[in-house]
Amino acid sequence: MTHSIFLSILIPVYNWDVSSLLEHLVSQTQCLQNSNSLEIIVMDDGSSWRYEISSSLLDCPLIHYHAFDENRGRAAIRQMLLNESAGECVLFLDADMLPDDDCFLQRYVEHAEAGNDIVCGGISYLQHRDEGGDFSFYLYKSAKTEAIPAEKRRRAPWRYLFTSNVMVRRQVAETVPFDCRFSGYGFEDIEWGLRLSEIYKIQHIDNTCTHMGLQTQKQTFAKMRESIDNYVLLLTLHPRQTERSSAVRTSRFLNILPTFFLHRLDRVLSALFFAAPSHALSFVFFQCDKMILLAKALKEKR
């Protein structure tokens, strides 16, 4: 099938002003040889507050903007973006990302022209300068779990497929759709990457975007707790692949403990997480509490 649009850039939005990202992308398209073969599709997934996009951006022929009153969820909105797009390749970008250099789109176009099926650019925090205080734990955790160079990501390709910055050939995305049962926060991209890796090669490169949506320590902890239901769904759908994880093995062992004891451990670890004198210790308590919560959820599911 021949597409007049070569690359569709797909951006789901929820409670974020997407203007800066759109300005960066439009600027970079002007340096491409065939900028008219690109499109940028933005879908607001029921944001609870409205941001103002300038008329110059809304009038740009490359940009197609849609806003919905109801929230569909992280997986469903990406599937809707894919269905709306026309590109031979699609680039998924989160609204709170900013490309780290002016060659960001050019690199993806080159990989698409080379015939690569799945290309992950990676996440960074390079454009944050001396962010401390409330955001310092989030930056510490993210440096260990997300902001990882391509060389390391290649060792576990599906584990580091983040839909915040990934290009996929349309045929691939249509063959392996998102699982819309992942309606809350977390793990929908990892699950998608796992299924993709069973059929296609996932390539990792250093073509990063800075994640601008920093979270406080309290928000980071709340998001982790919110993600547990999706974590259980991931384990249920892919027991063979996920059982290799030390965190999952530990949680399976912990769920033999009485429920009241798991509750107490959760309270203790929560308190220790916020009271720890260093981010290194807070991260240990964060990971331990995540395993306790997973053990509780697995116990309730039995």
C-alpha positions, 0 to 999 in steps of 0.5 A: 500500500502506498501512502502519500504521508510518510510519517505521522507524528501522534501525540496524546495529551492529558492536562499538559500544554503541548504548544512547546512540543508542536513548535519544536516539531514544526520548526524541524519539519522545515528542515526536511526535504519532504516536509509535506509528507508529514502530519502531526495529529494531536488528541486531547484525552479529556483534560480537566483543564484547557490550555491555549494553543496559538492560532499559528499552530492550529492553522498550520496545515501539518497539525490536526487537533482533536479534543474529547470530553471523556478520558479514553485511557493511555492505550485506547487514545494511542490506538485512536491516534493510529486509526486516524493517521495516514503515515507509512510510519508513525512516531508516538510522542508524549505531550510533555516531551521535548526533542534534545536537538534539531536533528531529532526528526531527521534521524527518525526519517532516515531510519524509516527510509532504511526500512527499520520496523521499530525504533526507540529513541529514549528518554532524557532529562538533559533540558532540566538544569539543577532541578532540586527540591520536590523533583529531586527524587523523581530525577534520581529514580528516572535516571535508574529506570528510564533515562538509559543509553541505547547500549543498555536498552538493547540488552532488554529491548521490550523492557525499554520500549516507551511510547513517549518516544518510539517510531513504528512502521504502520504495518507493525502497529496494525499487526500488534495493536495496543491492549485497551484493557490497560486503562489506568497508569503504567505498563501498557507500553511494556506489554505492547513492547513484549508482544512486538518483540515476539514478531519484530526486531526492536531497535534502540538508538540515542535520539532522546527527548527530555521528559518535561513532566516532572513529579514530586516525591509524593506524586511519584509514590502515588503513581507507583501505587496506581500502577499495581493493577496494570502490573498484575494484568501484565503478569497475568497476560505474560506469566512466562516472560515476567516471571524472570523478574526478581521483583516478581519472584520476590512478590510471589514469595511474599504473598504467602504472608498473611494479609494483615502483615503485608498491610503493616509492611506497606505502612512501614515502608511508606513511612520509611520512603518519605523519611529516608535521609537520602534518595538512594535509601528512598529508592530502596524503600520505594522498590520494596513497597512496590513488591509488597503492593504487588504481593497484596494484589496477587494474593487478592486475585487468587 
